[in-house]
Amino acid sequence: LACLSNALNEFQITCPWCWESYTLWLESEDTSVELIEDCQICCHPIQLHLHTEIDGSIKLQVERAN
């Protein structure tokens, strides 16, 4: 069973490959997380850096993955 204690957060991202924008839902974490997701439009790999700031805000950095 999956733990449902983490909230889902909505992010509007722009693919660094095809430059299309779309919505991505990610679980919030207490620390930094790195993920690789395929673009929903062009299927190229995207590296996601999700980080929770001290003030509780969540930052997402998006870049091309190899």
N, C-alpha and C positions, 0 to 999 in steps of 0.2 A: 504494500500500500504506500502511496505517495504521501508525503507530509504536506498538508495544506496550510501550514502556519505562515508561509511567505506569501505576500500579496503580489498580484500580477500588476505590472506597470506597463502603460502604453507608451511606446516611443514611435515617433514619425522619423524614419531614416531615409537617407538617399544612398542608393547603391554606388560604391566607388568605381564600379565597372561600367554600368549602363546609365547611370545618373537618374534612374527612375526612383520616385519616392513611394513608400508604402508604410503601413502600420505594422509594428512588430510588438508582440506581448512577451515580456520577460518577467520572471520572478525576481523580487528584490532580495538582496543578500546583505549580510552585515559587513562583508569584506569585499575585496576586489575579486572579480571573476572574469576570466577570458573564455570566450566561446567562438566557435566557427559555425556559421550558418550559411546555407546557400541562399542567394538572392531569390526572392519569390518570382522575379520577372525573367532574369537572364541565367539563373542557376550557377553563377560564378560564386566561389567561396568568399565570404566576408568575415573578417576578424572583428569581434565585438569585445570591447573592454568596458565592463560595467563596474562602477565604483560608487559606494555610498560615502558621501561627505560627512564630516563631523556634525554638521547642522541637520543631517537626515536627508538632504537632497540627493538624488540619484543622477549620476552623470554617465552618459554612454558615448564612447568614442568608436567610430566605425572606420575601418581601413581595409584595403585589399589583402586577402590571404593568399598565400602561394599554393 
